[in-house]
Amino acid sequence: MNWSRLFRSRWAALWWAGGVLLFAYDVASAAPDAGPPTAGAVSNSGMVTDVTGAPVNEADVAGLLNAAAS
């Protein structure tokens, strides 16, 4: 497709932009519904954990800030 030719026509550009928006809406709404939380689900009100599930403490945060500042 010749991109410079597409935007010579206002209507072609509007159809193209509409297609982009429709595609973005379709991709954004494609996430399946998680449904109700299960019995083992953890809420946001609990303790902060890292990716391994271990609780994060002040020393971890201080080390991360120190590494980021270097």
mmCIF file as Biopython writes it, N, C-alpha, C and O atoms, coordinates in Angstrom:
data_model
#
loop_
_atom_site.group_PDB
_atom_site.id
_atom_site.type_symbol
_atom_site.label_atom_id
_atom_site.label_alt_id
_atom_site.label_comp_id
_atom_site.label_asym_id
_atom_site.label_entity_id
_atom_site.label_seq_id
_atom_site.pdbx_PDB_ins_code
_atom_site.Cartn_x
_atom_site.Cartn_y
_atom_site.Cartn_z
_atom_site.occupancy
_atom_site.B_iso_or_equiv
_atom_site.auth_seq_id
_atom_site.auth_asym_id
_atom_site.pdbx_PDB_model_num
ATOM 1   N N  . MET A ? 1  ? 0.836   -1.178  0.000  1.0 0.0 1  A 1 
ATOM 2   C CA . MET A ? 1  ? 0.000   0.000   0.000  1.0 0.0 1  A 1 
ATOM 3   C C  . MET A ? 1  ? 0.877   1.235   0.000  1.0 0.0 1  A 1 
ATOM 4   O O  . MET A ? 1  ? 1.869   1.311   0.726  1.0 0.0 1  A 1 
ATOM 5   N N  . ASN A ? 2  ? 0.510   2.177   -0.801 1.0 0.0 2  A 1 
ATOM 6   C CA . ASN A ? 2  ? 1.227   3.436   -0.899 1.0 0.0 2  A 1 
ATOM 7   C C  . ASN A ? 2  ? 0.654   4.404   0.147  1.0 0.0 2  A 1 
ATOM 8   O O  . ASN A ? 2  ? -0.466  4.894   -0.002 1.0 0.0 2  A 1 
ATOM 9   N N  . TRP A ? 3  ? 1.431   4.677   1.206  1.0 0.0 3  A 1 
ATOM 10  C CA . TRP A ? 3  ? 0.935   5.474   2.322  1.0 0.0 3  A 1 
ATOM 11  C C  . TRP A ? 3  ? 0.650   6.917   1.921  1.0 0.0 3  A 1 
ATOM 12  O O  . TRP A ? 3  ? -0.300  7.516   2.425  1.0 0.0 3  A 1 
ATOM 13  N N  . SER A ? 4  ? 1.435   7.476   1.044  1.0 0.0 4  A 1 
ATOM 14  C CA . SER A ? 4  ? 1.182   8.867   0.653  1.0 0.0 4  A 1 
ATOM 15  C C  . SER A ? 4  ? -0.133  8.979   -0.114 1.0 0.0 4  A 1 
ATOM 16  O O  . SER A ? 4  ? -0.801  10.010  -0.045 1.0 0.0 4  A 1 
ATOM 17  N N  . ARG A ? 5  ? -0.503  7.952   -0.828 1.0 0.0 5  A 1 
ATOM 18  C CA . ARG A ? 5  ? -1.770  7.977   -1.565 1.0 0.0 5  A 1 
ATOM 19  C C  . ARG A ? 5  ? -2.965  7.833   -0.618 1.0 0.0 5  A 1 
ATOM 20  O O  . ARG A ? 5  ? -4.034  8.391   -0.866 1.0 0.0 5  A 1 
ATOM 21  N N  . LEU A ? 6  ? -2.772  7.077   0.469  1.0 0.0 6  A 1 
ATOM 22  C CA . LEU A ? 6  ? -3.856  6.880   1.427  1.0 0.0 6  A 1 
ATOM 23  C C  . LEU A ? 6  ? -4.327  8.200   2.013  1.0 0.0 6  A 1 
ATOM 24  O O  . LEU A ? 6  ? -5.531  8.420   2.136  1.0 0.0 6  A 1 
ATOM 25  N N  . PHE A ? 7  ? -3.418  9.071   2.372  1.0 0.0 7  A 1 
ATOM 26  C CA . PHE A ? 7  ? -3.793  10.305  3.048  1.0 0.0 7  A 1 
ATOM 27  C C  . PHE A ? 7  ? -4.089  11.460  2.093  1.0 0.0 7  A 1 
ATOM 28  O O  . PHE A ? 7  ? -4.305  12.585  2.542  1.0 0.0 7  A 1 
ATOM 29  N N  . ARG A ? 8  ? -4.102  11.206  0.813  1.0 0.0 8  A 1 
ATOM 30  C CA . ARG A ? 8  ? -4.569  12.226  -0.129 1.0 0.0 8  A 1 
ATOM 31  C C  . ARG A ? 8  ? -6.073  12.376  -0.039 1.0 0.0 8  A 1 
ATOM 32  O O  . ARG A ? 8  ? -6.614  13.457  -0.271 1.0 0.0 8  A 1 
ATOM 33  N N  . SER A ? 9  ? -6.746  11.290  0.298  1.0 0.0 9  A 1 
ATOM 34  C CA . SER A ? 9  ? -8.195  11.317  0.432  1.0 0.0 9  A 1 
ATOM 35  C C  . SER A ? 9  ? -8.562  11.396  1.912  1.0 0.0 9  A 1 
ATOM 36  O O  . SER A ? 9  ? -8.120  10.573  2.713  1.0 0.0 9  A 1 
ATOM 37  N N  . ARG A ? 10 ? -9.361  12.376  2.262  1.0 0.0 10 A 1 
ATOM 38  C CA . ARG A ? 10 ? -9.796  12.538  3.649  1.0 0.0 10 A 1 
ATOM 39  C C  . ARG A ? 10 ? -10.615 11.333  4.099  1.0 0.0 10 A 1 
ATOM 40  O O  . ARG A ? 10 ? -10.475 10.876  5.233  1.0 0.0 10 A 1 
ATOM 41  N N  . TRP A ? 11 ? -11.465 10.820  3.222  1.0 0.0 11 A 1 
ATOM 42  C CA . TRP A ? 11 ? -12.310 9.681   3.588  1.0 0.0 11 A 1 
ATOM 43  C C  . TRP A ? 11 ? -11.482 8.414   3.784  1.0 0.0 11 A 1 
ATOM 44  O O  . TRP A ? 11 ? -11.743 7.635   4.700  1.0 0.0 11 A 1 
ATOM 45  N N  . ALA A ? 12 ? -10.490 8.210   2.928  1.0 0.0 12 A 1 
ATOM 46  C CA . ALA A ? 12 ? -9.630  7.035   3.089  1.0 0.0 12 A 1 
ATOM 47  C C  . ALA A ? 12 ? -8.867  7.117   4.410  1.0 0.0 12 A 1 
ATOM 48  O O  . ALA A ? 12 ? -8.690  6.109   5.095  1.0 0.0 12 A 1 
ATOM 49  N N  . ALA A ? 13 ? -8.420  8.311   4.760  1.0 0.0 13 A 1 
ATOM 50  C CA . ALA A ? 13 ? -7.711  8.489   6.025  1.0 0.0 13 A 1 
ATOM 51  C C  . ALA A ? 13 ? -8.636  8.247   7.208  1.0 0.0 13 A 1 
ATOM 52  O O  . ALA A ? 13 ? -8.221  7.658   8.206  1.0 0.0 13 A 1 
ATOM 53  N N  . LEU A ? 14 ? -9.880  8.690   7.111  1.0 0.0 14 A 1 
ATOM 54  C CA . LEU A ? 14 ? -10.839 8.448   8.193  1.0 0.0 14 A 1 
ATOM 55  C C  . LEU A ? 14 ? -11.154 6.964   8.339  1.0 0.0 14 A 1 
ATOM 56  O O  . LEU A ? 14 ? -11.252 6.460   9.457  1.0 0.0 14 A 1 
ATOM 57  N N  . TRP A ? 15 ? -11.312 6.262   7.224  1.0 0.0 15 A 1 
ATOM 58  C CA . TRP A ? 15 ? -11.556 4.812   7.294  1.0 0.0 15 A 1 
ATOM 59  C C  . TRP A ? 15 ? -10.351 4.089   7.891  1.0 0.0 15 A 1 
ATOM 60  O O  . TRP A ? 15 ? -10.512 3.165   8.689  1.0 0.0 15 A 1 
ATOM 61  N N  . TRP A ? 16 ? -9.152  4.506   7.508  1.0 0.0 16 A 1 
ATOM 62  C CA . TRP A ? 16 ? -7.944  3.900   8.048  1.0 0.0 16 A 1 
ATOM 63  C C  . TRP A ? 16 ? -7.850  4.147   9.555  1.0 0.0 16 A 1 
ATOM 64  O O  . TRP A ? 16 ? -7.548  3.227   10.315 1.0 0.0 16 A 1 
ATOM 65  N N  . ALA A ? 17 ? -8.107  5.383   9.990  1.0 0.0 17 A 1 
ATOM 66  C CA . ALA A ? 17 ? -8.054  5.711   11.418 1.0 0.0 17 A 1 
ATOM 67  C C  . ALA A ? 17 ? -9.126  4.949   12.184 1.0 0.0 17 A 1 
ATOM 68  O O  . ALA A ? 17 ? -8.882  4.490   13.300 1.0 0.0 17 A 1 
ATOM 69  N N  . GLY A ? 18 ? -10.303 4.812   11.599 1.0 0.0 18 A 1 
ATOM 70  C CA . GLY A ? 18 ? -11.353 4.029   12.248 1.0 0.0 18 A 1 
ATOM 71  C C  . GLY A ? 18 ? -10.946 2.579   12.405 1.0 0.0 18 A 1 
ATOM 72  O O  . GLY A ? 18 ? -11.238 1.959   13.428 1.0 0.0 18 A 1 
ATOM 73  N N  . GLY A ? 19 ? -10.273 2.029   11.401 1.0 0.0 19 A 1 
ATOM 74  C CA . GLY A ? 19 ? -9.786  0.657   11.501 1.0 0.0 19 A 1 
ATOM 75  C C  . GLY A ? 19 ? -8.749  0.493   12.598 1.0 0.0 19 A 1 
ATOM 76  O O  . GLY A ? 19 ? -8.744  -0.509  13.312 1.0 0.0 19 A 1 
ATOM 77  N N  . VAL A ? 20 ? -7.867  1.487   12.730 1.0 0.0 20 A 1 
ATOM 78  C CA . VAL A ? 20 ? -6.868  1.447   13.793 1.0 0.0 20 A 1 
ATOM 79  C C  . VAL A ? 20 ? -7.547  1.492   15.155 1.0 0.0 20 A 1 
ATOM 80  O O  . VAL A ? 20 ? -7.175  0.741   16.057 1.0 0.0 20 A 1 
ATOM 81  N N  . LEU A ? 21 ? -8.534  2.363   15.314 1.0 0.0 21 A 1 
ATOM 82  C CA . LEU A ? 21 ? -9.256  2.456   16.585 1.0 0.0 21 A 1 
ATOM 83  C C  . LEU A ? 21 ? -10.025 1.178   16.892 1.0 0.0 21 A 1 
ATOM 84  O O  . LEU A ? 21 ? -10.043 0.719   18.034 1.0 0.0 21 A 1 
ATOM 85  N N  . LEU A ? 22 ? -10.655 0.607   15.883 1.0 0.0 22 A 1 
ATOM 86  C CA . LEU A ? 22 ? -11.382 -0.648  16.078 1.0 0.0 22 A 1 
ATOM 87  C C  . LEU A ? 22 ? -10.430 -1.765  16.485 1.0 0.0 22 A 1 
ATOM 88  O O  . LEU A ? 22 ? -10.746 -2.563  17.368 1.0 0.0 22 A 1 
ATOM 89  N N  . PHE A ? 23 ? -9.274  -1.823  15.849 1.0 0.0 23 A 1 
ATOM 90  C CA . PHE A ? 23 ? -8.280  -2.826  16.207 1.0 0.0 23 A 1 
ATOM 91  C C  . PHE A ? 23 ? -7.804  -2.630  17.649 1.0 0.0 23 A 1 
ATOM 92  O O  . PHE A ? 23 ? -7.672  -3.601  18.394 1.0 0.0 23 A 1 
ATOM 93  N N  . ALA A ? 24 ? -7.547  -1.383  18.046 1.0 0.0 24 A 1 
ATOM 94  C CA . ALA A ? 24 ? -7.103  -1.107  19.414 1.0 0.0 24 A 1 
ATOM 95  C C  . ALA A ? 24 ? -8.176  -1.486  20.423 1.0 0.0 24 A 1 
ATOM 96  O O  . ALA A ? 24 ? -7.864  -2.053  21.471 1.0 0.0 24 A 1 
ATOM 97  N N  . TYR A ? 25 ? -9.421  -1.186  20.128 1.0 0.0 25 A 1 
ATOM 98  C CA . TYR A ? 25 ? -10.520 -1.556  21.021 1.0 0.0 25 A 1 
ATOM 99  C C  . TYR A ? 25 ? -10.625 -3.071  21.138 1.0 0.0 25 A 1 
ATOM 100 O O  . TYR A ? 25 ? -10.830 -3.605  22.228 1.0 0.0 25 A 1 
ATOM 101 N N  . ASP A ? 26 ? -10.485 -3.758  20.013 1.0 0.0 26 A 1 
ATOM 102 C CA . ASP A ? 26 ? -10.589 -5.211  20.009 1.0 0.0 26 A 1 
ATOM 103 C C  . ASP A ? 26 ? -9.466  -5.844  20.823 1.0 0.0 26 A 1 
ATOM 104 O O  . ASP A ? 26 ? -9.700  -6.795  21.569 1.0 0.0 26 A 1 
ATOM 105 N N  . VAL A ? 27 ? -8.253  -5.325  20.686 1.0 0.0 27 A 1 
ATOM 106 C CA . VAL A ? 27 ? -7.122  -5.875  21.423 1.0 0.0 27 A 1 
ATOM 107 C C  . VAL A ? 27 ? -7.263  -5.571  22.912 1.0 0.0 27 A 1 
ATOM 108 O O  . VAL A ? 27 ? -6.983  -6.431  23.747 1.0 0.0 27 A 1 
ATOM 109 N N  . ALA A ? 28 ? -7.691  -4.367  23.249 1.0 0.0 28 A 1 
ATOM 110 C CA . ALA A ? 28 ? -7.802  -3.985  24.656 1.0 0.0 28 A 1 
ATOM 111 C C  . ALA A ? 28 ? -8.919  -4.728  25.359 1.0 0.0 28 A 1 
ATOM 112 O O  . ALA A ? 28 ? -8.816  -4.993  26.557 1.0 0.0 28 A 1 
ATOM 113 N N  . SER A ? 29 ? -9.974  -5.070  24.656 1.0 0.0 29 A 1 
ATOM 114 C CA . SER A ? 29 ? -11.089 -5.758  25.299 1.0 0.0 29 A 1 
ATOM 115 C C  . SER A ? 29 ? -10.980 -7.268  25.174 1.0 0.0 29 A 1 
ATOM 116 O O  . SER A ? 29 ? -11.914 -7.976  25.551 1.0 0.0 29 A 1 
ATOM 117 N N  . ALA A ? 30 ? -9.866  -7.787  24.654 1.0 0.0 30 A 1 
ATOM 118 C CA . ALA A ? 30 ? -9.726  -9.225  24.446 1.0 0.0 30 A 1 
ATOM 119 C C  . ALA A ? 30 ? -9.390  -9.980  25.730 1.0 0.0 30 A 1 
ATOM 120 O O  . ALA A ? 30 ? -9.453  -11.209 25.746 1.0 0.0 30 A 1 
ATOM 121 N N  . ALA A ? 31 ? -9.034  -9.275  26.805 1.0 0.0 31 A 1 
ATOM 122 C CA . ALA A ? 31 ? -8.695  -9.957  28.054 1.0 0.0 31 A 1 
ATOM 123 C C  . ALA A ? 31 ? -9.938  -10.647 28.612 1.0 0.0 31 A 1 
ATOM 124 O O  . ALA A ? 31 ? -10.989 -10.023 28.758 1.0 0.0 31 A 1 
ATOM 125 N N  . PRO A ? 32 ? -9.812  -11.931 28.920 1.0 0.0 32 A 1 
ATOM 126 C CA . PRO A ? 32 ? -10.974 -12.645 29.440 1.0 0.0 32 A 1 
ATOM 127 C C  . PRO A ? 32 ? -11.352 -12.144 30.834 1.0 0.0 32 A 1 
ATOM 128 O O  . PRO A ? 32 ? -10.504 -11.648 31.576 1.0 0.0 32 A 1 
ATOM 129 N N  . ASP A ? 33 ? -12.603 -12.277 31.171 1.0 0.0 33 A 1 
ATOM 130 C CA . ASP A ? 33 ? -13.083 -11.876 32.482 1.0 0.0 33 A 1 
ATOM 131 C C  . ASP A ? 33 ? -12.507 -12.822 33.524 1.0 0.0 33 A 1 
ATOM 132 O O  . ASP A ? 33 ? -12.655 -14.040 33.418 1.0 0.0 33 A 1 
ATOM 133 N N  . ALA A ? 34 ? -11.857 -12.264 34.519 1.0 0.0 34 A 1 
ATOM 134 C CA . ALA A ? 34 ? -11.232 -13.097 35.539 1.0 0.0 34 A 1 
ATOM 135 C C  . ALA A ? 34 ? -12.264 -13.742 36.444 1.0 0.0 34 A 1 
ATOM 136 O O  . ALA A ? 34 ? -11.983 -14.767 37.065 1.0 0.0 34 A 1 
ATOM 137 N N  . GLY A ? 35 ? -13.444 -13.169 36.530 1.0 0.0 35 A 1 
ATOM 138 C CA . GLY A ? 35 ? -14.476 -13.741 37.392 1.0 0.0 35 A 1 
ATOM 139 C C  . GLY A ? 35 ? -14.227 -13.403 38.844 1.0 0.0 35 A 1 
ATOM 140 O O  . GLY A ? 35 ? -13.349 -12.604 39.168 1.0 0.0 35 A 1 
ATOM 141 N N  . PRO A ? 36 ? -15.006 -14.017 39.714 1.0 0.0 36 A 1 
ATOM 142 C CA . PRO A ? 36 ? -14.845 -13.728 41.139 1.0 0.0 36 A 1 
ATOM 143 C C  . PRO A ? 36 ? -13.537 -14.310 41.672 1.0 0.0 36 A 1 
ATOM 144 O O  . PRO A ? 36 ? -13.050 -15.315 41.155 1.0 0.0 36 A 1 
ATOM 145 N N  . PRO A ? 37 ? -12.970 -13.687 42.697 1.0 0.0 37 A 1 
ATOM 146 C CA . PRO A ? 37 ? -11.725 -14.206 43.255 1.0 0.0 37 A 1 
ATOM 147 C C  . PRO A ? 37 ? -11.932 -15.577 43.884 1.0 0.0 37 A 1 
ATOM 148 O O  . PRO A ? 37 ? -12.998 -15.874 44.423 1.0 0.0 37 A 1 
ATOM 149 N N  . THR A ? 38 ? -10.906 -16.396 43.808 1.0 0.0 38 A 1 
ATOM 150 C CA . THR A ? 38 ? -10.979 -17.727 44.391 1.0 0.0 38 A 1 
ATOM 151 C C  . THR A ? 38 ? -10.603 -17.666 45.858 1.0 0.0 38 A 1 
ATOM 152 O O  . THR A ? 38 ? -10.195 -16.617 46.357 1.0 0.0 38 A 1 
ATOM 153 N N  . ALA A ? 39 ? -10.739 -18.779 46.544 1.0 0.0 39 A 1 
ATOM 154 C CA . ALA A ? 39 ? -10.474 -18.812 47.981 1.0 0.0 39 A 1 
ATOM 155 C C  . ALA A ? 39 ? -9.016  -18.497 48.289 1.0 0.0 39 A 1 
ATOM 156 O O  . ALA A ? 39 ? -8.731  -17.945 49.352 1.0 0.0 39 A 1 
ATOM 157 N N  . GLY A ? 40 ? -8.082  -18.828 47.396 1.0 0.0 40 A 1 
ATOM 158 C CA . GLY A ? 40 ? -6.674  -18.602 47.648 1.0 0.0 40 A 1 
ATOM 159 C C  . GLY A ? 40 ? -6.161  -17.269 47.154 1.0 0.0 40 A 1 
ATOM 160 O O  . GLY A ? 40 ? -4.960  -17.008 47.226 1.0 0.0 40 A 1 
ATOM 161 N N  . ALA A ? 41 ? -7.036  -16.423 46.656 1.0 0.0 41 A 1 
ATOM 162 C CA . ALA A ? 41 ? -6.594  -15.145 46.093 1.0 0.0 41 A 1 
ATOM 163 C C  . ALA A ? 41 ? -6.140  -14.202 47.197 1.0 0.0 41 A 1 
ATOM 164 O O  . ALA A ? 41 ? -6.675  -14.215 48.306 1.0 0.0 41 A 1 
ATOM 165 N N  . VAL A ? 42 ? -5.143  -13.383 46.873 1.0 0.0 42 A 1 
ATOM 166 C CA . VAL A ? 42 ? -4.616  -12.413 47.829 1.0 0.0 42 A 1 
ATOM 167 C C  . VAL A ? 42 ? -5.120  -11.040 47.419 1.0 0.0 42 A 1 
ATOM 168 O O  . VAL A ? 42 ? -5.077  -10.689 46.240 1.0 0.0 42 A 1 
ATOM 169 N N  . SER A ? 43 ? -5.592  -10.269 48.375 1.0 0.0 43 A 1 
ATOM 170 C CA . SER A ? 43 ? -6.086  -8.926  48.066 1.0 0.0 43 A 1 
ATOM 171 C C  . SER A ? 43 ? -4.938  -7.926  48.106 1.0 0.0 43 A 1 
ATOM 172 O O  . SER A ? 43 ? -3.832  -8.264  48.526 1.0 0.0 43 A 1 
ATOM 173 N N  . ASN A ? 44 ? -5.193  -6.716  47.679 1.0 0.0 44 A 1 
ATOM 174 C CA . ASN A ? 44 ? -4.182  -5.667  47.691 1.0 0.0 44 A 1 
ATOM 175 C C  . ASN A ? 44 ? -3.914  -5.118  49.080 1.0 0.0 44 A 1 
ATOM 176 O O  . ASN A ? 44 ? -2.952  -4.374  49.273 1.0 0.0 44 A 1 
ATOM 177 N N  . SER A ? 45 ? -4.726  -5.461  50.025 1.0 0.0 45 A 1 
ATOM 178 C CA . SER A ? 45 ? -4.551  -4.905  51.360 1.0 0.0 45 A 1 
ATOM 179 C C  . SER A ? 45 ? -3.486  -5.648  52.156 1.0 0.0 45 A 1 
ATOM 180 O O  . SER A ? 45 ? -3.178  -5.247  53.278 1.0 0.0 45 A 1 
ATOM 181 N N  . GLY A ? 46 ? -2.920  -6.713  51.613 1.0 0.0 46 A 1 
ATOM 182 C CA . GLY A ? 46 ? -1.925  -7.504  52.331 1.0 0.0 46 A 1 
ATOM 183 C C  . GLY A ? 46 ? -0.539  -6.910  52.249 1.0 0.0 46 A 1 
ATOM 184 O O  . GLY A ? 46 ? -0.361  -5.768  51.823 1.0 0.0 46 A 1 
ATOM 185 N N  . MET A ? 47 ? 0.440   -7.694  52.662 1.0 0.0 47 A 1 
ATOM 186 C CA . MET A ? 47 ? 1.828   -7.269  52.665 1.0 0.0 47 A 1 
ATOM 187 C C  . MET A ? 47 ? 2.372   -7.225  51.237 1.0 0.0 47 A 1 
ATOM 188 O O  . MET A ? 47 ? 1.989   -8.034  50.392 1.0 0.0 47 A 1 
ATOM 189 N N  . VAL A ? 48 ? 3.261   -6.280  50.981 1.0 0.0 48 A 1 
ATOM 190 C CA . VAL A ? 48 ? 3.879   -6.159  49.667 1.0 0.0 48 A 1 
ATOM 191 C C  . VAL A ? 48 ? 4.898   -7.277  49.515 1.0 0.0 48 A 1 
ATOM 192 O O  . VAL A ? 48 ? 5.696   -7.538  50.416 1.0 0.0 48 A 1 
ATOM 193 N N  . THR A ? 49 ? 4.858   -7.942  48.342 1.0 0.0 49 A 1 
ATOM 194 C CA . THR A ? 49 ? 5.792   -9.035  48.085 1.0 0.0 49 A 1 
ATOM 195 C C  . THR A ? 49 ? 6.536   -8.772  46.783 1.0 0.0 49 A 1 
ATOM 196 O O  . THR A ? 49 ? 6.104   -7.979  45.947 1.0 0.0 49 A 1 
ATOM 197 N N  . ASP A ? 50 ? 7.671   -9.461  46.633 1.0 0.0 50 A 1 
ATOM 198 C CA . ASP A ? 50 ? 8.405   -9.357  45.373 1.0 0.0 50 A 1 
ATOM 199 C C  . ASP A ? 50 ? 7.907   -10.435 44.426 1.0 0.0 50 A 1 
ATOM 200 O O  . ASP A ? 50 ? 6.915   -11.106 44.711 1.0 0.0 50 A 1 
ATOM 201 N N  . VAL A ? 51 ? 8.593   -10.604 43.297 1.0 0.0 51 A 1 
ATOM 202 C CA . VAL A ? 51 ? 8.136   -11.531 42.270 1.0 0.0 51 A 1 
ATOM 203 C C  . VAL A ? 51 ? 8.192   -12.985 42.749 1.0 0.0 51 A 1 
ATOM 204 O O  . VAL A ? 51 ? 7.459   -13.829 42.233 1.0 0.0 51 A 1 
ATOM 205 N N  . THR A ? 52 ? 9.037   -13.284 43.712 1.0 0.0 52 A 1 
ATOM 206 C CA . THR A ? 52 ? 9.129   -14.654 44.228 1.0 0.0 52 A 1 
ATOM 207 C C  . THR A ? 52 ? 8.099   -14.926 45.309 1.0 0.0 52 A 1 
ATOM 208 O O  . THR A ? 52 ? 7.929   -16.074 45.722 1.0 0.0 52 A 1 
ATOM 209 N N  . GLY A ? 53 ? 7.414   -13.903 45.772 1.0 0.0 53 A 1 
ATOM 210 C CA . GLY A ? 53 ? 6.415   -14.060 46.821 1.0 0.0 53 A 1 
ATOM 211 C C  . GLY A ? 53 ? 6.948   -13.751 48.203 1.0 0.0 53 A 1 
ATOM 212 O O  . GLY A ? 53 ? 6.199   -13.793 49.179 1.0 0.0 53 A 1 
ATOM 213 N N  . ALA A ? 54 ? 8.235   -13.440 48.303 1.0 0.0 54 A 1 
ATOM 214 C CA . ALA A ? 54 ? 8.824   -13.107 49.598 1.0 0.0 54 A 1 
ATOM 215 C C  . ALA A ? 54 ? 8.445   -11.679 49.969 1.0 0.0 54 A 1 
ATOM 216 O O  . ALA A ? 54 ? 8.394   -10.806 49.102 1.0 0.0 54 A 1 
ATOM 217 N N  . PRO A ? 55 ? 8.178   -11.434 51.251 1.0 0.0 55 A 1 
ATOM 218 C CA . PRO A ? 55 ? 7.806   -10.071 51.656 1.0 0.0 55 A 1 
ATOM 219 C C  . PRO A ? 55 ? 8.958   -9.090  51.454 1.0 0.0 55 A 1 
ATOM 220 O O  . PRO A ? 55 ? 10.125  -9.439  51.631 1.0 0.0 55 A 1 
ATOM 221 N N  . VAL A ? 56 ? 8.615   -7.866  51.084 1.0 0.0 56 A 1 
ATOM 222 C CA . VAL A ? 56 ? 9.599   -6.811  50.863 1.0 0.0 56 A 1 
ATOM 223 C C  . VAL A ? 56 ? 9.754   -6.029  52.153 1.0 0.0 56 A 1 
ATOM 224 O O  . VAL A ? 56 ? 8.765   -5.653  52.782 1.0 0.0 56 A 1 
ATOM 225 N N  . ASN A ? 57 ? 11.012  -5.782  52.552 1.0 0.0 57 A 1 
ATOM 226 C CA . ASN A ? 57 ? 11.258  -5.008  53.773 1.0 0.0 57 A 1 
ATOM 227 C C  . ASN A ? 57 ? 11.994  -3.722  53.430 1.0 0.0 57 A 1 
ATOM 228 O O  . ASN A ? 57 ? 12.307  -3.474  52.266 1.0 0.0 57 A 1 
ATOM 229 N N  . GLU A ? 58 ? 12.270  -2.911  54.431 1.0 0.0 58 A 1 
ATOM 230 C CA . GLU A ? 58 ? 12.911  -1.603  54.219 1.0 0.0 58 A 1 
ATOM 231 C C  . GLU A ? 58 ? 14.319  -1.745  53.657 1.0 0.0 58 A 1 
ATOM 232 O O  . GLU A ? 58 ? 14.748  -0.904  52.866 1.0 0.0 58 A 1 
ATOM 233 N N  . ALA A ? 59 ? 15.050  -2.790  54.046 1.0 0.0 59 A 1 
ATOM 234 C CA . ALA A ? 59 ? 16.411  -2.983  53.544 1.0 0.0 59 A 1 
ATOM 235 C C  . ALA A ? 59 ? 16.390  -3.265  52.038 1.0 0.0 59 A 1 
ATOM 236 O O  . ALA A ? 59 ? 17.272  -2.807  51.311 1.0 0.0 59 A 1 
ATOM 237 N N  . ASP A ? 60 ? 15.390  -4.014  51.571 1.0 0.0 60 A 1 
ATOM 238 C CA . ASP A ? 60 ? 15.264  -4.278  50.142 1.0 0.0 60 A 1 
ATOM 239 C C  . ASP A ? 60 ? 15.016  -2.994  49.372 1.0 0.0 60 A 1 
ATOM 240 O O  . ASP A ? 60 ? 15.617  -2.768  48.321 1.0 0.0 60 A 1 
ATOM 241 N N  . VAL A ? 61 ? 14.137  -2.158  49.890 1.0 0.0 61 A 1 
ATOM 242 C CA . VAL A ? 61 ? 13.810  -0.895  49.228 1.0 0.0 61 A 1 
ATOM 243 C C  . VAL A ? 61 ? 15.027  0.023   49.217 1.0 0.0 61 A 1 
ATOM 244 O O  . VAL A ? 61 ? 15.304  0.670   48.207 1.0 0.0 61 A 1 
ATOM 245 N N  . ALA A ? 62 ? 15.762  0.087   50.339 1.0 0.0 62 A 1 
ATOM 246 C CA . ALA A ? 62 ? 16.951  0.933   50.415 1.0 0.0 62 A 1 
ATOM 247 C C  . ALA A ? 62 ? 18.013  0.441   49.424 1.0 0.0 62 A 1 
ATOM 248 O O  . ALA A ? 62 ? 18.660  1.258   48.769 1.0 0.0 62 A 1 
ATOM 249 N N  . GLY A ? 63 ? 18.201  -0.851  49.306 1.0 0.0 63 A 1 
ATOM 250 C CA . GLY A ? 63 ? 19.152  -1.401  48.345 1.0 0.0 63 A 1 
ATOM 251 C C  . GLY A ? 63 ? 18.770  -1.083  46.915 1.0 0.0 63 A 1 
ATOM 252 O O  . GLY A ? 63 ? 19.630  -0.769  46.093 1.0 0.0 63 A 1 
ATOM 253 N N  . LEU A ? 64 ? 17.492  -1.163  46.617 1.0 0.0 64 A 1 
ATOM 254 C CA . LEU A ? 64 ? 17.023  -0.842  45.276 1.0 0.0 64 A 1 
ATOM 255 C C  . LEU A ? 64 ? 17.229  0.639   44.955 1.0 0.0 64 A 1 
ATOM 256 O O  . LEU A ? 64 ? 17.673  0.981   43.858 1.0 0.0 64 A 1 
ATOM 257 N N  . LEU A ? 65 ? 16.911  1.510   45.900 1.0 0.0 65 A 1 
ATOM 258 C CA . LEU A ? 65 ? 17.115  2.942   45.687 1.0 0.0 65 A 1 
ATOM 259 C C  . LEU A ? 65 ? 18.593  3.270   45.528 1.0 0.0 65 A 1 
ATOM 260 O O  . LEU A ? 65 ? 18.961  4.129   44.727 1.0 0.0 65 A 1 
ATOM 261 N N  . ASN A ? 66 ? 19.443  2.583   46.296 1.0 0.0 66 A 1 
ATOM 262 C CA . ASN A ? 66 ? 20.879  2.817   46.205 1.0 0.0 66 A 1 
ATOM 263 C C  . ASN A ? 66 ? 21.403  2.371   44.841 1.0 0.0 66 A 1 
ATOM 264 O O  . ASN A ? 66 ? 22.240  3.051   44.247 1.0 0.0 66 A 1 
ATOM 265 N N  . ALA A ? 67 ? 20.915  1.230   44.339 1.0 0.0 67 A 1 
ATOM 266 C CA . ALA A ? 67 ? 21.338  0.741   43.029 1.0 0.0 67 A 1 
ATOM 267 C C  . ALA A ? 67 ? 20.845  1.646   41.920 1.0 0.0 67 A 1 
ATOM 268 O O  . ALA A ? 67 ? 21.547  1.849   40.930 1.0 0.0 67 A 1 
ATOM 269 N N  . ALA A ? 68 ? 19.650  2.194   42.068 1.0 0.0 68 A 1 
ATOM 270 C CA . ALA A ? 68 ? 19.095  3.078   41.050 1.0 0.0 68 A 1 
ATOM 271 C C  . ALA A ? 68 ? 19.826  4.415   41.016 1.0 0.0 68 A 1 
ATOM 272 O O  . ALA A ? 68 ? 19.928  5.035   39.957 1.0 0.0 68 A 1 
ATOM 273 N N  . ALA A ? 69 ? 20.334  4.865   42.154 1.0 0.0 69 A 1 
ATOM 274 C CA . ALA A ? 69 ? 21.020  6.136   42.219 1.0 0.0 69 A 1 
ATOM 275 C C  . ALA A ? 69 ? 22.443  6.035   41.663 1.0 0.0 69 A 1 
ATOM 276 O O  . ALA A ? 69 ? 23.027  7.051   41.287 1.0 0.0 69 A 1 
ATOM 277 N N  . SER A ? 70 ? 22.997  4.847   41.607 1.0 0.0 70 A 1 
ATOM 278 C CA . SER A ? 70 ? 24.380  4.664   41.111 1.0 0.0 70 A 1 
ATOM 279 C C  . SER A ? 70 ? 24.474  4.773   39.631 1.0 0.0 70 A 1 
ATOM 280 O O  . SER A ? 70 ? 25.562  4.644   39.070 1.0 0.0 70 A 1 
#
